[in-house]
């Protein structure tokens, strides 16, 4: 869960350090206080969400929005579930190393997630009058082949129509 | 949202908005005991209690960031 979140945040241009996962047992009040104090101090040095990411801040917020929408798509949920199931079926507690989880998420979940997120972002960025393909690709910060794949997918699904260079909402 | 972010940054000593997901049996109890023992700690965390940290899903965290929090603190 945390690893997926971190990689998605990174993909959106947000610092993955904004998510923290820590442990304190019921009797560890002082430890909890120390953890919270440190974490709040760390977030203060990072700055607020959006503005801390510099000029790309607004883009990062749009991307987060798109990622949120993408995370509800059943295709992504299935990929995530299957990855978790593989770990479970291996029936080996030692398999849950940070490295193994990082690789599994990167290979099994992220490609589909990124594609879906780009698709959602396209739908968000298309105004009523449409937008030129090259401009849109630049806004997304996507590679050309990636962009092509996402756009053909959206056109095929009938969510976007292409009029020459201009893409319009269907 | 960007406007509120800019505003909060303008105020001297930026006051982050942090969402906390706390396990009912562990971190939530720890927070409770810290409160009873009158420890001082920053008030920036808004808490959501879950019955187990395993209940969390990456959708929750993404949704939180989507709503504009500056950080998500998960306490198991």
gemmi code that builds the backbone of each chain (N, CA, C; Angstrom):
import gemmi

chains = {
    "A": [
        ("UNK", (0.845, -1.197, 0.000), (0.000, 0.000, 0.000), (0.878, 1.245, 0.000)),
        ("UNK", (1.794, 1.280, 0.998), (2.650, 2.455, 1.121), (3.574, 2.579, -0.087)),
        ("UNK", (4.092, 1.429, -0.540), (5.015, 1.458, -1.678), (4.295, 1.952, -2.932)),
        ("UNK", (3.069, 1.465, -3.160), (2.285, 1.924, -4.308), (2.067, 3.426, -4.217)),
        ("UNK", (1.675, 3.886, -3.033), (1.450, 5.315, -2.830), (2.684, 6.116, -3.156)),
        ("UNK", (3.825, 5.662, -2.641), (5.059, 6.416, -2.849), (5.380, 6.532, -4.326)),
        ("UNK", (5.230, 5.398, -5.041), (5.579, 5.434, -6.465), (4.600, 6.288, -7.254)),
        ("UNK", (3.326, 6.271, -6.860), (2.339, 7.099, -7.557), (2.632, 8.581, -7.299)),
        ("UNK", (2.935, 8.917, -6.039), (3.240, 10.306, -5.705), (4.435, 10.799, -6.506)),
        ("UNK", (5.456, 9.944, -6.583), (6.663, 10.297, -7.321), (6.324, 10.540, -8.790)),
        ("UNK", (5.485, 9.659, -9.326), (5.059, 9.763, -10.721), (4.302, 11.070, -10.960)),
        ("UNK", (3.616, 11.556, -9.930), (2.843, 12.793, -10.061), (3.715, 14.023, -9.822)),
        ("UNK", (4.963, 13.815, -9.423), (5.841, 14.952, -9.155), (5.706, 15.486, -7.746)),
        ("UNK", (5.217, 14.652, -6.821), (5.092, 15.053, -5.422), (6.105, 14.245, -4.615)),
        ("UNK", (6.718, 14.871, -3.627), (7.711, 14.166, -2.840), (7.082, 12.995, -2.081)),
        ("UNK", (7.612, 11.759, -2.273), (7.044, 10.608, -1.572), (7.228, 10.685, -0.058)),
        ("UNK", (8.110, 11.603, 0.384), (8.338, 11.743, 1.831), (7.128, 12.334, 2.550)),
        ("UNK", (6.160, 12.833, 1.789), (4.955, 13.373, 2.408), (4.094, 12.290, 3.043)),
        ("UNK", (4.355, 11.055, 2.635), (3.646, 9.940, 3.265), (4.595, 9.261, 4.238)),
        ("UNK", (4.158, 9.105, 5.481), (5.021, 8.431, 6.438), (4.266, 7.271, 7.065)),
        ("UNK", (4.965, 6.191, 7.262), (4.369, 4.999, 7.874), (5.238, 4.602, 9.056)),
        ("UNK", (4.690, 4.778, 10.268), (5.497, 4.522, 11.474), (4.717, 3.646, 12.446)),
        ("UNK", (5.452, 3.077, 13.394), (4.824, 2.168, 14.346), (5.044, 2.628, 15.779)),
        ("UNK", (3.987, 2.598, 16.563), (4.112, 2.847, 17.999), (3.099, 1.958, 18.703)),
        ("UNK", (3.515, 1.217, 19.683), (2.553, 0.374, 20.398), (1.771, 1.233, 21.394)),
        ("UNK", (0.724, 0.635, 21.965), (-0.207, 1.401, 22.799), (0.482, 2.072, 23.980)),
        ("UNK", (1.572, 1.467, 24.444), (2.208, 2.004, 25.646), (3.301, 3.026, 25.334)),
        ("UNK", (3.513, 3.295, 24.048), (4.643, 4.143, 23.685), (4.253, 5.598, 23.422)),
        ("UNK", (3.629, 6.214, 24.392), (3.243, 7.615, 24.252), (4.395, 8.535, 23.894)),
        ("UNK", (5.502, 8.492, 24.647), (6.628, 9.377, 24.350), (7.191, 9.166, 22.941)),
        ("UNK", (7.218, 7.897, 22.501), (7.717, 7.591, 21.174), (6.797, 8.216, 20.109)),
        ("UNK", (5.502, 8.140, 20.379), (4.528, 8.727, 19.463), (4.757, 10.233, 19.347)),
        ("UNK", (4.942, 10.877, 20.498), (5.166, 12.324, 20.510), (6.397, 12.682, 19.689)),
        ("UNK", (7.454, 11.883, 19.872), (8.693, 12.153, 19.149), (8.488, 11.989, 17.644)),
        ("UNK", (7.769, 10.916, 17.245), (7.511, 10.652, 15.823), (6.743, 11.785, 15.182)),
        ("UNK", (5.675, 12.221, 15.875), (4.821, 13.279, 15.322), (5.601, 14.587, 15.206)),
        ("UNK", (6.355, 14.914, 16.271), (7.118, 16.165, 16.259), (8.098, 16.174, 15.087)),
        ("UNK", (8.800, 15.049, 14.911), (9.775, 14.975, 13.821), (9.104, 15.093, 12.466)),
        ("UNK", (7.984, 14.404, 12.320), (7.297, 14.395, 11.031), (6.770, 15.790, 10.677)),
        ("UNK", (6.169, 16.469, 11.660), (5.644, 17.818, 11.405), (6.785, 18.757, 11.033)),
        ("UNK", (7.922, 18.603, 11.704), (9.065, 19.443, 11.387), (9.522, 19.185, 9.946)),
        ("UNK", (9.505, 17.901, 9.567), (9.937, 17.533, 8.220), (9.012, 18.138, 7.160)),
        ("UNK", (7.697, 18.061, 7.400), (6.739, 18.622, 6.438), (6.906, 20.139, 6.357)),
        ("UNK", (7.219, 20.752, 7.495), (7.434, 22.206, 7.482), (8.620, 22.566, 6.597)),
        ("UNK", (9.671, 21.743, 6.614), (10.814, 22.055, 5.758), (10.473, 21.787, 4.290)),
        ("UNK", (9.581, 20.816, 4.042), (9.186, 20.538, 2.649), (8.312, 21.660, 2.099)),
        ("UNK", (7.532, 22.306, 2.948), (6.614, 23.350, 2.498), (5.262, 22.776, 2.142)),
        ("UNK", (4.349, 23.659, 1.736), (2.981, 23.194, 1.499), (2.870, 22.469, 0.157)),
        ("UNK", (1.879, 21.625, 0.071), (1.661, 20.846, -1.155), (1.344, 21.789, -2.309)),
        ("UNK", (1.982, 21.554, -3.433), (1.724, 22.420, -4.584), (2.790, 23.486, -4.718)),
        ("UNK", (2.863, 24.395, -3.741), (3.843, 25.477, -3.883), (5.270, 24.962, -3.680)),
        ("UNK", (5.413, 23.916, -2.860), (6.750, 23.397, -2.593), (7.338, 22.705, -3.822)),
        ("UNK", (6.464, 22.260, -4.734), (6.951, 21.576, -5.923), (7.396, 22.583, -6.984)),
        ("UNK", (7.413, 23.862, -6.635), (7.894, 24.901, -7.542), (6.902, 25.194, -8.646)),
        ("UNK", (7.457, 25.486, -9.825), (6.599, 25.866, -10.951), (5.686, 24.719, -11.362)),
        ("UNK", (6.143, 23.507, -11.086), (5.363, 22.335, -11.482), (4.236, 22.056, -10.493)),
        ("UNK", (4.084, 22.927, -9.494), (3.115, 22.683, -8.423), (1.700, 22.462, -8.906)),
        ("UNK", (1.242, 23.355, -9.776), (-0.129, 23.236, -10.259), (-0.302, 21.950, -11.064)),
        ("UNK", (0.735, 21.622, -11.851), (0.718, 20.368, -12.617), (0.611, 19.184, -11.674)),
        ("UNK", (1.382, 19.253, -10.586), (1.377, 18.141, -9.626), (-0.011, 17.948, -9.044)),
        ("UNK", (-0.711, 19.045, -8.771), (-2.057, 18.938, -8.200), (-3.023, 18.314, -9.213)),
        ("UNK", (-2.908, 18.732, -10.477), (-3.751, 18.133, -11.522), (-3.455, 16.647, -11.634)),
        ("UNK", (-2.160, 16.312, -11.553), (-1.775, 14.893, -11.663), (-2.311, 14.077, -10.502)),
        ("UNK", (-2.264, 14.659, -9.317), (-2.817, 13.958, -8.152), (-4.299, 13.686, -8.338)),
        ("UNK", (-4.968, 14.690, -8.890), (-6.396, 14.558, -9.171), (-6.634, 13.389, -10.115)),
        ("UNK", (-5.841, 13.353, -11.187), (-5.967, 12.287, -12.183), (-5.628, 10.934, -11.571)),
        ("UNK", (-4.596, 10.919, -10.708), (-4.190, 9.661, -10.065), (-5.294, 9.151, -9.151)),
        ("UNK", (-5.957, 10.088, -8.474), (-7.062, 9.701, -7.605), (-8.169, 9.034, -8.395)),
        ("UNK", (-8.476, 9.611, -9.554), (-9.518, 9.036, -10.402), (-9.064, 7.680, -10.946)),
        ("UNK", (-7.777, 7.587, -11.312), (-7.258, 6.339, -11.885), (-7.260, 5.215, -10.858)),
        ("UNK", (-7.053, 5.573, -9.583), (-6.938, 4.536, -8.555), (-8.261, 3.823, -8.295)),
        ("UNK", (-9.360, 4.380, -8.820), (-10.659, 3.729, -8.625), (-11.003, 2.791, -9.780)),
        ("UNK", (-10.187, 2.810, -10.831), (-10.486, 2.010, -12.019), (-10.224, 0.527, -11.735)),
        ("UNK", (-11.173, -0.326, -12.134), (-11.081, -1.738, -11.734), (-9.852, -2.429, -12.303)),
        ("UNK", (-9.391, -1.992, -13.468), (-8.196, -2.610, -14.061), (-6.985, -2.444, -13.134)),
        ("UNK", (-6.886, -1.261, -12.566), (-5.773, -0.964, -11.663), (-5.928, -1.750, -10.364)),
        ("UNK", (-7.166, -1.797, -9.867), (-7.420, -2.542, -8.633), (-7.043, -4.013, -8.804)),
        ("UNK", (-7.379, -4.560, -9.979), (-7.072, -5.967, -10.239), (-5.564, -6.197, -10.267)),
        ("UNK", (-4.856, -5.302, -10.963), (-3.401, -5.445, -11.049), (-2.785, -5.397, -9.653)),
        ("UNK", (-3.277, -4.488, -8.824), (-2.782, -4.325, -7.460), (-3.103, -5.573, -6.630)),
        ("UNK", (-4.344, -6.041, -6.769), (-4.767, -7.234, -6.033), (-3.968, -8.455, -6.419)),
        ("UNK", (-3.727, -8.616, -7.718), (-2.966, -9.774, -8.186), (-1.541, -9.756, -7.654)),
        ("UNK", (-0.968, -8.557, -7.603), (0.395, -8.438, -7.087), (0.439, -8.864, -5.622)),
        ("UNK", (-0.531, -8.363, -4.847), (-0.592, -8.705, -3.425), (-0.816, -10.210, -3.247)),
        ("UNK", (-1.641, -10.782, -4.129), (-1.974, -12.203, -4.042), (-0.729, -13.057, -4.290)),
        ("UNK", (0.106, -12.624, -5.227), (1.346, -13.356, -5.527), (2.221, -13.450, -4.288)),
        ("UNK", (2.343, -12.334, -3.574), (3.123, -12.320, -2.339), (2.514, -13.300, -1.340)),
        ("UNK", (1.197, -13.249, -1.254), (0.494, -14.079, -0.286), (0.669, -15.557, -0.613)),
        ("UNK", (0.569, -15.882, -1.900), (0.635, -17.289, -2.314), (2.030, -17.868, -2.135)),
        ("UNK", (3.047, -16.999, -2.202), (4.413, -17.479, -2.007), (4.568, -18.041, -0.591)),
        ("UNK", (3.691, -17.592, 0.316), (3.635, -18.106, 1.687), (4.994, -18.066, 2.378)),
        ("UNK", (5.699, -16.986, 2.172), (7.031, -16.851, 2.735), (7.171, -15.441, 3.312)),
        ("UNK", (7.157, -15.335, 4.648), (7.203, -14.009, 5.259), (8.463, -13.231, 4.878)),
        ("UNK", (9.528, -13.974, 4.547), (10.784, -13.297, 4.195), (10.714, -12.638, 2.819)),
        ("UNK", (9.656, -12.957, 2.050), (9.557, -12.397, 0.693), (9.184, -10.921, 0.722)),
        ("UNK", (8.664, -10.446, 1.868), (8.194, -9.058, 1.932), (9.327, -8.068, 2.209)),
        ("UNK", (10.352, -8.103, 1.390), (11.430, -7.133, 1.588), (11.063, -5.848, 0.854)),
        ("UNK", (11.586, -4.712, 1.316), (11.294, -3.450, 0.622), (11.662, -3.510, -0.861)),
        ("UNK", (12.798, -4.173, -1.156), (13.266, -4.237, -2.553), (12.279, -5.027, -3.398)),
        ("UNK", (11.846, -6.194, -2.876), (10.931, -7.044, -3.638), (9.617, -6.316, -3.895)),
        ("UNK", (9.145, -5.576, -2.882), (7.875, -4.863, -3.043), (8.040, -3.722, -4.042)),
        ("UNK", (9.190, -3.059, -3.958), (9.456, -1.947, -4.883), (9.410, -2.468, -6.320)),
        ("UNK", (10.095, -3.585, -6.559), (10.141, -4.149, -7.915), (8.750, -4.592, -8.356)),
        ("UNK", (8.053, -5.287, -7.483), (6.735, -5.810, -7.855), (5.790, -4.675, -8.230)),
        ("UNK", (5.776, -3.616, -7.418), (4.883, -2.490, -7.708), (5.305, -1.807, -9.006)),
        ("UNK", (6.616, -1.628, -9.161), (7.112, -0.920, -10.355), (6.757, -1.690, -11.623)),
        ("UNK", (6.876, -3.026, -11.550), (6.659, -3.817, -12.766), (5.199, -4.174, -13.004)),
        ("UNK", (4.470, -4.470, -11.923), (3.110, -5.006, -12.114), (2.013, -3.947, -12.021)),
        ("UNK", (2.234, -2.916, -11.226), (1.147, -1.958, -10.993), (1.363, -0.639, -11.741)),
        ("UNK", (2.597, -0.134, -11.686), (2.830, 1.224, -12.174), (2.590, 1.451, -13.665)),
        ("UNK", (2.987, 0.529, -14.565), (2.764, 0.819, -15.993), (1.296, 1.086, -16.302)),
        ("UNK", (0.420, 0.213, -15.810), (-1.012, 0.395, -16.033), (-1.530, 1.638, -15.345)),
        ("UNK", (-1.021, 1.875, -14.147), (-1.466, 3.038, -13.366), (-1.126, 4.328, -14.094)),
        ("UNK", (0.097, 4.385, -14.576), (0.545, 5.612, -15.257), (-0.291, 5.853, -16.515)),
        ("UNK", (-0.532, 4.792, -17.260), (-1.319, 4.931, -18.491), (-2.724, 5.451, -18.166)),
        ("UNK", (-3.320, 4.845, -17.130), (-4.672, 5.252, -16.734), (-4.684, 6.707, -16.240)),
        ("UNK", (-3.644, 7.043, -15.476), (-3.556, 8.415, -14.957), (-3.430, 9.422, -16.095)),
        ("UNK", (-2.596, 9.084, -17.093), (-2.437, 9.988, -18.238), (-3.774, 10.163, -18.950)),
        ("UNK", (-4.498, 9.047, -19.098), (-5.807, 9.100, -19.746), (-6.754, 10.029, -19.003)),
        ("UNK", (-6.784, 9.875, -17.669), (-7.659, 10.730, -16.840), (-7.239, 12.194, -16.951)),
        ("UNK", (-5.909, 12.390, -17.002), (-5.399, 13.759, -17.073), (-5.780, 14.405, -18.406)),
        ("UNK", (-5.745, 13.616, -19.486), (-6.150, 14.130, -20.798), (-7.587, 14.624, -20.725)),
        ("UNK", (-8.465, 13.791, -20.134), (-9.879, 14.160, -20.050), (-10.061, 15.439, -19.237)),
        ("UNK", (-9.207, 15.618, -18.198), (-9.312, 16.821, -17.373), (-8.828, 18.058, -18.109)),
        ("UNK", (-7.812, 17.866, -18.941), (-7.188, 19.026, -19.580), (-7.879, 19.458, -20.863)),
        ("UNK", (-8.696, 18.563, -21.445), (-9.396, 18.921, -22.675), (-10.465, 19.958, -22.358)),
        ("UNK", (-10.324, 21.153, -22.934), (-11.390, 22.136, -22.791), (-12.482, 21.829, -23.796)),
        ("UNK", (-13.530, 22.655, -23.833), (-14.626, 22.424, -24.779), (-14.124, 22.550, -26.216)),
        ("UNK", (-13.157, 23.460, -26.428), (-12.732, 23.689, -27.818), (-11.560, 22.798, -28.243)),
        ("UNK", (-11.109, 21.919, -27.346), (-10.071, 20.977, -27.729), (-8.676, 21.548, -27.581)),
        ("UNK", (-7.690, 20.704, -27.827), (-6.301, 21.104, -27.610), (-5.419, 20.331, -28.604)),
        ("UNK", (-4.358, 20.979, -29.067), (-3.481, 20.341, -30.048), (-2.674, 19.220, -29.415)),
        ("UNK", (-2.449, 18.167, -30.181), (-1.774, 16.975, -29.668), (-0.407, 17.256, -29.083)),
        ("UNK", (0.409, 18.035, -29.809), (1.784, 18.282, -29.357), (1.783, 19.075, -28.050)),
        ("UNK", (0.865, 20.034, -27.958), (0.751, 20.857, -26.744), (0.325, 19.992, -25.558)),
        ("UNK", (-0.653, 19.138, -25.822), (-1.187, 18.259, -24.783), (-0.107, 17.317, -24.265)),
        ("UNK", (0.675, 16.785, -25.210), (1.757, 15.859, -24.841), (2.752, 16.566, -23.921)),
        ("UNK", (3.049, 17.844, -24.245), (3.966, 18.627, -23.417), (3.404, 18.868, -22.027)),
        ("UNK", (2.106, 19.170, -21.963), (1.447, 19.418, -20.675), (1.499, 18.187, -19.791)),
        ("UNK", (1.320, 17.026, -20.431), (1.303, 15.776, -19.664), (2.704, 15.385, -19.211)),
        ("UNK", (3.703, 15.889, -19.936), (5.072, 15.457, -19.656), (5.267, 13.996, -19.986)),
        ("UNK", (4.558, 13.537, -21.031), (4.621, 12.114, -21.404), (5.572, 11.921, -22.564)),
        ("UNK", (6.097, 10.701, -22.668), (6.917, 10.361, -23.846), (5.969, 10.214, -25.033)),
        ("UNK", (6.532, 10.401, -26.252), (5.657, 10.437, -27.419), (4.913, 9.119, -27.662)),
        ("UNK", (5.648, 8.013, -27.540), (4.999, 6.714, -27.808), (3.917, 6.421, -26.767)),
        ("UNK", (4.223, 6.853, -25.532), (3.273, 6.689, -24.432), (1.998, 7.474, -24.726)),
        ("UNK", (2.204, 8.716, -25.138), (1.100, 9.629, -25.446), (0.226, 9.051, -26.561)),
        ("UNK", (0.907, 8.552, -27.599), (0.192, 7.968, -28.746), (-0.720, 6.840, -28.278)),
        ("UNK", (-0.155, 5.982, -27.431), (-0.892, 4.808, -26.950), (-2.134, 5.234, -26.153)),
        ("UNK", (-1.938, 6.215, -25.271), (-3.046, 6.694, -24.440), (-4.142, 7.293, -25.313)),
        ("UNK", (-3.721, 8.101, -26.303), (-4.709, 8.788, -27.143), (-5.471, 7.804, -28.026)),
        ("UNK", (-4.783, 6.839, -28.617), (-5.514, 5.858, -29.444), (-6.522, 5.104, -28.579)),
        ("UNK", (-6.111, 4.797, -27.365), (-7.017, 4.113, -26.438), (-8.277, 4.935, -26.182)),
        ("UNK", (-8.076, 6.227, -25.904), (-9.214, 7.100, -25.588), (-10.120, 7.290, -26.803)),
        ("UNK", (-9.509, 7.400, -27.979), (-10.310, 7.573, -29.209), (-11.133, 6.307, -29.459)),
        ("UNK", (-10.476, 5.165, -29.261), (-11.165, 3.890, -29.489), (-12.347, 3.725, -28.540)),
        ("UNK", (-12.173, 4.198, -27.297), (-13.254, 4.085, -26.317), (-14.346, 5.120, -26.560)),
        ("UNK", (-14.086, 6.055, -27.489), (-15.086, 7.074, -27.813), (-15.144, 8.199, -26.796)),
        ("UNK", (-14.065, 8.357, -25.981), (-14.075, 9.425, -24.987), (-13.518, 10.723, -25.558)),
        ("UNK", (-12.697, 10.574, -26.609), (-12.059, 11.726, -27.233), (-12.192, 11.553, -28.734)),
        ("UNK", (-12.385, 12.678, -29.462), (-12.325, 12.539, -30.921), (-11.199, 13.408, -31.471)),
        ("UNK", (-10.552, 12.879, -32.506), (-9.429, 13.584, -33.106), (-9.894, 14.279, -34.380)),
        ("UNK", (-9.618, 15.590, -34.456), (-9.903, 16.327, -35.689), (-8.585, 16.902, -36.167)),
        ("UNK", (-7.906, 16.130, -37.029), (-6.571, 16.539, -37.459), (-5.635, 16.492, -36.275)),
        ("UNK", (-4.989, 17.634, -35.986), (-4.037, 17.707, -34.871), (-4.753, 17.939, -33.543)),
        ("UNK", (-6.014, 18.411, -33.625), (-6.737, 18.831, -32.426), (-7.528, 17.662, -31.827)),
        ("UNK", (-7.393, 17.524, -30.506), (-8.217, 16.529, -29.808), (-9.360, 17.246, -29.093)),
        ("UNK", (-10.578, 16.696, -29.254), (-11.740, 17.318, -28.617), (-12.474, 16.293, -27.765)),
        ("UNK", (-13.152, 16.758, -26.715), (-13.956, 15.802, -25.948), (-15.116, 15.300, -26.802)),
        ("UNK", (-15.398, 14.015, -26.728), (-16.459, 13.439, -27.569), (-17.830, 13.768, -26.988)),
    ],
    "B": [
        ("UNK", (-7.507, 25.900, -4.862), (-6.701, 25.240, -3.846), (-5.300, 25.857, -3.811)),
        ("UNK", (-4.760, 26.178, -5.013), (-3.422, 26.740, -5.046), (-3.405, 28.063, -4.282)),
        ("UNK", (-4.553, 28.739, -4.330), (-4.618, 30.018, -3.640), (-4.469, 29.843, -2.134)),
        ("UNK", (-5.193, 28.859, -1.605), (-5.094, 28.627, -0.167), (-3.682, 28.204, 0.196)),
        ("UNK", (-3.047, 27.419, -0.701), (-1.688, 26.992, -0.438), (-0.743, 28.181, -0.379)),
        ("UNK", (-0.920, 29.097, -1.336), (-0.072, 30.280, -1.355), (-0.284, 31.106, -0.094)),
        ("UNK", (-1.559, 31.193, 0.296), (-1.870, 31.988, 1.477), (-1.225, 31.390, 2.723)),
        ("UNK", (-1.353, 30.071, 2.854), (-0.805, 29.464, 4.067), (0.714, 29.589, 4.098)),
        ("UNK", (1.314, 29.711, 2.907), (2.761, 29.867, 2.871), (3.190, 31.285, 3.227)),
        ("UNK", (2.293, 32.232, 2.940), (2.609, 33.619, 3.219), (2.672, 33.879, 4.719)),
        ("UNK", (1.768, 33.202, 5.431), (1.749, 33.388, 6.877), (3.087, 32.915, 7.439)),
        ("UNK", (3.663, 33.715, 8.288), (4.986, 33.381, 8.815), (4.892, 32.087, 9.620)),
        ("UNK", (5.872, 31.201, 9.407), (5.831, 29.915, 10.089), (4.694, 29.081, 9.549)),
        ("UNK", (4.911, 28.502, 8.378), (3.908, 27.714, 7.671), (3.343, 26.609, 8.559)),
        ("UNK", (2.012, 26.532, 8.581), (1.301, 25.619, 9.467), (0.722, 24.470, 8.648)),
        ("UNK", (1.422, 23.359, 8.548), (0.957, 22.313, 7.636), (-0.310, 21.623, 8.131)),
        ("UNK", (-1.078, 21.159, 7.145), (-2.289, 20.402, 7.453), (-1.936, 18.945, 7.194)),
        ("UNK", (-1.990, 18.132, 8.229), (-1.570, 16.735, 8.077), (-2.712, 15.820, 8.480)),
        ("UNK", (-2.909, 14.775, 7.673), (-3.948, 13.812, 8.004), (-3.288, 12.586, 8.626)),
        ("UNK", (-3.819, 12.115, 9.723), (-3.254, 10.934, 10.374), (-4.229, 9.769, 10.324)),
        ("UNK", (-3.750, 8.628, 9.885), (-4.539, 7.397, 9.978), (-3.951, 6.589, 11.123)),
        ("UNK", (-4.720, 6.413, 12.202), (-4.173, 5.728, 13.374), (-4.896, 4.419, 13.622)),
        ("UNK", (-4.094, 3.408, 13.941), (-4.650, 2.109, 14.302), (-5.301, 2.210, 15.682)),
        ("UNK", (-6.487, 1.681, 15.810), (-7.220, 1.757, 17.068), (-6.437, 1.157, 18.230)),
        ("UNK", (-5.682, 0.078, 17.946), (-5.039, -0.685, 19.016), (-3.632, -0.205, 19.336)),
        ("UNK", (-3.008, 0.501, 18.416), (-1.608, 0.864, 18.629), (-1.435, 2.372, 18.744)),
        ("UNK", (-1.310, 3.005, 17.611), (-0.939, 4.415, 17.609), (-2.019, 5.299, 18.238)),
        ("UNK", (-3.266, 4.940, 18.033), (-4.347, 5.753, 18.603), (-4.273, 5.701, 20.128)),
        ("UNK", (-4.008, 4.494, 20.639), (-3.860, 4.333, 22.093), (-2.622, 5.068, 22.593)),
        ("UNK", (-1.557, 5.029, 21.778), (-0.330, 5.742, 22.153), (-0.605, 7.241, 22.217)),
        ("UNK", (-1.353, 7.744, 21.233), (-1.692, 9.166, 21.213), (-2.525, 9.514, 22.439)),
        ("UNK", (-3.422, 8.615, 22.786), (-4.275, 8.819, 23.946), (-3.433, 8.892, 25.230)),
        ("UNK", (-2.508, 7.935, 25.347), (-1.688, 7.906, 26.568), (-0.770, 9.125, 26.622)),
        ("UNK", (-0.309, 9.580, 25.442), (0.527, 10.790, 25.409), (-0.285, 11.987, 25.893)),
        ("UNK", (-1.567, 11.995, 25.514), (-2.432, 13.085, 25.936), (-2.671, 13.052, 27.432)),
        ("UNK", (-2.927, 11.843, 27.962), (-3.190, 11.689, 29.391), (-1.957, 12.093, 30.195)),
        ("UNK", (-0.762, 11.760, 29.661), (0.475, 12.096, 30.365), (0.883, 13.554, 30.140)),
        ("UNK", (0.047, 14.304, 29.434), (0.259, 15.735, 29.185), (1.561, 16.054, 28.479)),
        ("UNK", (1.902, 15.230, 27.480), (3.057, 15.569, 26.649), (2.638, 16.653, 25.674)),
        ("UNK", (3.583, 17.532, 25.324), (3.294, 18.575, 24.340), (3.755, 18.102, 22.966)),
        ("UNK", (2.869, 18.220, 21.966), (3.304, 17.949, 20.595), (2.493, 18.777, 19.610)),
        ("UNK", (3.013, 18.952, 18.372), (2.369, 19.858, 17.416), (0.930, 19.460, 17.119)),
        ("UNK", (0.040, 20.428, 17.000), (-1.386, 20.133, 16.806), (-1.793, 20.018, 15.337)),
        ("UNK", (-0.827, 19.750, 14.434), (-1.133, 19.804, 13.000), (-1.843, 18.574, 12.462)),
        ("UNK", (-1.881, 17.499, 13.263), (-2.454, 16.263, 12.738), (-3.941, 16.169, 13.034)),
        ("UNK", (-4.714, 15.924, 11.967), (-6.135, 15.608, 12.112), (-6.240, 14.095, 11.996)),
        ("UNK", (-6.883, 13.506, 12.975), (-6.827, 12.049, 13.077), (-8.056, 11.353, 12.504)),
        ("UNK", (-7.807, 10.258, 11.804), (-8.880, 9.337, 11.457), (-8.503, 7.993, 12.066)),
        ("UNK", (-9.365, 7.469, 12.898), (-9.078, 6.190, 13.548), (-9.580, 5.051, 12.665)),
        ("UNK", (-8.710, 4.072, 12.430), (-9.123, 2.865, 11.708), (-8.934, 1.678, 12.647)),
        ("UNK", (-9.675, 0.614, 12.425), (-9.583, -0.514, 13.354), (-8.271, -1.283, 13.185)),
        ("UNK", (-7.617, -1.112, 12.041), (-6.308, -1.729, 11.812), (-5.671, -0.977, 10.655)),
        ("UNK", (-4.341, -0.807, 10.701), (-3.675, -0.088, 9.614), (-3.817, -0.842, 8.296)),
        ("UNK", (-4.029, -2.157, 8.408), (-4.215, -2.970, 7.211), (-5.475, -2.608, 6.441)),
        ("UNK", (-6.357, -1.860, 7.077), (-7.580, -1.429, 6.414), (-7.292, -0.373, 5.343)),
        ("UNK", (-6.142, 0.271, 5.460), (-5.843, 1.383, 4.559), (-5.634, 0.912, 3.129)),
        ("UNK", (-5.994, 1.798, 2.224), (-5.867, 1.513, 0.815), (-5.173, 2.714, 0.180)),
        ("UNK", (-4.459, 2.504, -0.918), (-3.771, 3.670, -1.489), (-4.744, 4.732, -1.981)),
        ("UNK", (-5.981, 4.333, -2.195), (-6.989, 5.318, -2.602), (-7.225, 6.360, -1.518)),
        ("UNK", (-7.196, 5.897, -0.247), (-7.423, 6.819, 0.875), (-6.358, 7.914, 0.872)),
        ("UNK", (-5.113, 7.454, 0.701), (-3.995, 8.399, 0.772), (-4.052, 9.376, -0.403)),
        ("UNK", (-4.316, 8.846, -1.600), (-4.388, 9.722, -2.772), (-5.536, 10.721, -2.632)),
        ("UNK", (-6.646, 10.229, -2.105), (-7.805, 11.110, -1.910), (-7.449, 12.237, -0.933)),
        ("UNK", (-6.693, 11.898, 0.105), (-6.275, 12.904, 1.082), (-5.443, 13.995, 0.405)),
        ("UNK", (-4.474, 13.570, -0.394), (-3.633, 14.566, -1.077), (-4.456, 15.369, -2.063)),
        ("UNK", (-5.426, 14.712, -2.666), (-6.317, 15.380, -3.606), (-7.099, 16.494, -2.905)),
        ("UNK", (-7.430, 16.261, -1.647), (-8.173, 17.266, -0.874), (-7.256, 18.361, -0.357)),
        ("UNK", (-5.960, 18.226, -0.608), (-5.057, 19.331, -0.308), (-4.287, 19.247, 0.996)),
        ("UNK", (-4.178, 18.061, 1.611), (-3.350, 17.988, 2.822), (-1.879, 18.044, 2.415)),
        ("UNK", (-1.032, 18.492, 3.347), (0.394, 18.617, 3.046), (1.155, 17.337, 3.342)),
        ("UNK", (0.540, 16.451, 4.113), (1.208, 15.201, 4.419), (0.221, 14.195, 4.996)),
        ("UNK", (0.567, 12.918, 4.872), (-0.258, 11.871, 5.476), (0.621, 11.062, 6.411)),
        ("UNK", (0.215, 10.982, 7.665), (0.975, 10.253, 8.675), (0.198, 8.998, 9.036)),
        ("UNK", (0.830, 7.834, 8.812), (0.158, 6.587, 9.116), (0.786, 5.974, 10.351)),
        ("UNK", (-0.001, 5.728, 11.356), (0.546, 5.166, 12.583), (-0.024, 3.794, 12.872)),
        ("UNK", (0.831, 2.789, 12.819), (0.380, 1.418, 13.061), (0.691, 1.010, 14.479)),
    ],
}
model = gemmi.Model(1)
for chain_id, residues in chains.items():
    chain = gemmi.Chain(chain_id)
    for i, (resn, *xyz) in enumerate(residues, 1):
        res = gemmi.Residue()
        res.name, res.seqid = resn, gemmi.SeqId(i, " ")
        for name, pos in zip(("N", "CA", "C"), xyz):
            atom = gemmi.Atom()
            atom.name, atom.element = name, gemmi.Element(name[0])
            atom.pos, atom.b_iso = gemmi.Position(*pos), 0.0
            res.add_atom(atom)
        chain.add_residue(res)
    model.add_chain(chain)
structure = gemmi.Structure()
structure.add_model(model)
structure.setup_entities()
